[in-house]
Amino acid sequence: MATDLARFAGTVGGGFFIGFITGYSIKKVIKLAAVIVGLFIAALAYLQYQRILNVDWERVQGFSQNGITWVVNALAHISNKIDASHSGTLSNVGIPLVSGVSAGFALGLARG
């Protein structure tokens, strides 16, 4: 009985920790990317204001929309690959690990 409880606590705690670290790091990477992109766009706007560059904002918007679409498609493809190759693993581990990872991921995104 005690062994089962220790295994359960280890599964939930380990999953929570992994989920928290993952969520925290993803939020930090997203923040860094947003700052870099924002500074780049601000630099373009400033250079256009100083009449050093002439920026075609419609083309910039189209390029950014294509980039976002590419990222969404890549993430969906990766998610489908992971789901297809690890579906048996998650069904063997069970609900405690998945729920711990989910809770940790949500808290990591909130705290990051």
NORSUL-V921828 format. One record per residue. N is the residue number from 1. RES is the residue in one small letter. PSI is psi as a letter, one per 30 degrees, with the letter a starting at -180 (none if undefined). OMEGA is omega in whole degrees, 0 to 359 (none if undefined). BURIAL is # if it has 24 or more other ideal C-beta (glycine too) atoms within 12 Angstrom, else .. Layout:
BEGIN
N:RES:PSI:OMEGA:BURIAL + N:RES:PSI:OMEGA:BURIAL
END
This chain:
BEGIN
1:m:e:181:. + 2:a:e:179:. + 3:t:e:178:. + 4:d:e:180:. + 5:l:e:179:. + 6:a:e:178:. + 7:r:e:179:. + 8:f:e:181:. + 9:a:e:178:. + 10:g:e:179:. + 11:t:e:181:# + 12:v:e:181:# + 13:g:e:178:. + 14:g:e:177:. + 15:g:e:179:# + 16:f:e:181:# + 17:f:e:179:. + 18:i:e:178:# + 19:g:e:180:# + 20:f:e:180:# + 21:i:e:180:. + 22:t:e:180:# + 23:g:e:180:# + 24:y:e:182:. + 25:s:e:178:. + 26:i:e:180:. + 27:k:e:178:. + 28:k:e:179:. + 29:v:e:179:. + 30:i:e:178:. + 31:k:e:180:. + 32:l:e:179:. + 33:a:e:179:. + 34:a:e:179:. + 35:v:e:181:. + 36:i:e:180:. + 37:v:e:179:. + 38:g:e:178:. + 39:l:e:178:. + 40:f:e:180:. + 41:i:e:177:. + 42:a:e:178:. + 43:a:e:177:. + 44:l:e:180:. + 45:a:e:179:. + 46:y:e:180:. + 47:l:e:176:. + 48:q:e:178:. + 49:y:e:178:. + 50:q:f:180:. + 51:r:h:175:. + 52:i:e:178:. + 53:l:l:170:. + 54:n:j:187:. + 55:v:k:173:. + 56:d:j:187:. + 57:w:f:178:. + 58:e:e:178:. + 59:r:e:176:. + 60:v:e:179:. + 61:q:e:178:. + 62:g:e:179:. + 63:f:e:181:. + 64:s:e:178:. + 65:q:e:176:. + 66:n:e:178:. + 67:g:e:179:. + 68:i:e:177:. + 69:t:e:179:. + 70:w:e:180:. + 71:v:e:179:. + 72:v:e:179:. + 73:n:e:179:. + 74:a:e:179:. + 75:l:e:178:. + 76:a:e:179:. + 77:h:e:179:. + 78:i:e:179:. + 79:s:e:179:. + 80:n:e:179:. + 81:k:e:180:. + 82:i:e:180:. + 83:d:e:182:. + 84:a:e:185:. + 85:s:f:184:. + 86:h:g:182:. + 87:s:e:178:. + 88:g:e:181:. + 89:t:e:181:. + 90:l:e:179:. + 91:s:f:177:. + 92:n:e:181:. + 93:v:e:175:. + 94:g:a:186:. + 95:i:e:183:. + 96:p:e:181:. + 97:l:e:182:# + 98:v:e:180:. + 99:s:e:177:. + 100:g:e:178:# + 101:v:e:180:# + 102:s:e:180:. + 103:a:e:178:# + 104:g:e:179:# + 105:f:e:180:# + 106:a:e:179:. + 107:l:e:177:. + 108:g:e:177:# + 109:l:e:181:. + 110:a:e:183:. + 111:r:f:184:. + 112:g:none:none:.
END
